[in-house]
Amino acid sequence: MRFIIYSFIIGVVFTLNGQQNYEVGKLIDSIPVSNTASETFALYLPSSFDASQTSPILFIFDPVGRGRIGVETFMEVAENYSFILVCSNNSRNAPYERNFNIAANLFDHIFSRFTVDDKQMYLAGFSGGSRLAWAIAVAAGNIRGVIACGAGFSEAPSPLLKKQEFSYAGIIGNRDMNYGEMLEVKAYLTTTNYDNTLFIYEGNHNWPPPRVIARAFNWLDVAAHKKGVKVKAEVALYKSYTDDYNIALKSESIGNTLQAAAEYERILSNYSSLYTLDTVAARLSRLTKDSAYKRALKARSKALAEEKEWTAILYRQFITDYEQPEKLDMAWWEKIISQLNTKYATAAVEFQNMLERVKFNLLAQAFSRKNPLLFNPTEAQKRFCNELGQVIYSD
């Protein structure tokens, strides 16, 4: 991991060195990375950007190298928090060593041209980009926070996680194939007393909507205040608290008990050192004893268990057919997908969401196996993946 050793631990340069004059408040795509043949990145400088002052920065990683989309996702919060945004057009779902080198080149380029606040360096990513952001943050040691969208930990070798090394804000859609994984990530980090939270929204496997990104950014901002990294004004802190409290009350009022409980838990974790929260604690205690909450929790657990079973069954058959496409029976896939659609068509919403996660996970497997950076598929294997995708989602 050259970039981790060089860029983050030994050789970070936080001084201005031949900085170009980029227009503020405007997304600029395809800026060449120095000392590379073809690597580029997208950049956004907030309207408040001042080249003579240090700036907080967010490096963003998209799973298919869409720098513009990665930056657009965070432009609203960049304006509110005065962050520089940078997203590579080259890092994507691929072997980690390749992405580490791309990230190294990008970091070297940015740190030699912008005056970065070394106490406010953040990473964000979606799907495979989220796993990459995690891998970098764990190994680097001086990242302040990670916004992990749509996926959790990486499989890349990395040093042991240090306690409270950085704050971790997970975001996941309730129909995202990695929903169960992100619940497990949250449980693990909470058990190890790691500074983390998880925002769940109505959605599938995509970059989250701006309103959810804004909540994650605000959570990280409060975390930075509590750690003494920055000073957040009292009026802003109290507004953050009341906004979160109102979201929790609304979730409870419409009967979304699991979401309400998660919101109350986040409030207690985030603001208990700042305010007296007896009312919040009482609401959470009463809510978790309610029969509606217990039924919802039981339904989610049952749906997640069925999800694991169906995912395992379909994955085994997928691998068999992928490895021997000349023997595959596409009629089997048509039948099983039709049966699943029928079985869960009138089921409770928790199970309908589960089916969407199962189907999209299968689609993602097929899409991934066509990736020449990760696999070396034959034409027959590519055809199988394409045909399977049509069976799962006819459109």
Salt bridges, closest charged atoms under 4 A:
GLU23 OE1 - LYS26 NZ 3.77
ASP29 OD2 - ARG68 NE 3.68
ASP62 OD2 - ARG66 NE 2.90
GLU72 OE2 - ARG68 NH1 3.80
ASP108 OD2 - ARG2 NH1 3.92
GLU165 OE2 - LYS162 NZ 3.55
ASP176 OD2 - HIS205 ND1 2.82
GLU181 OE2 - ARG131 NH1 2.72
GLU184 OE2 - LYS308 NZ 3.17
ASP195 OD2 - LYS227 NZ 3.39
GLU202 OE2 - ARG175 NH1 2.75
ASP221 OD1 - LYS230 NZ 2.63
ASP221 OD2 - LYS232 NZ 2.72
ASP243 OD2 - LYS239 NZ 2.77
ASP244 OD1 - ARG215 NH2 3.20
GLU252 OE1 - ARG283 NH1 3.27
GLU263 OE1 - ARG215 NH2 2.87
GLU263 OE2 - ARG266 NH2 3.17
GLU306 OE2 - LYS302 NZ 2.67
GLU307 OE1 - ARG357 NE 2.80
GLU356 OE2 - LYS359 NZ 3.57
GLU379 OE2 - LYS382 NZ 3.42
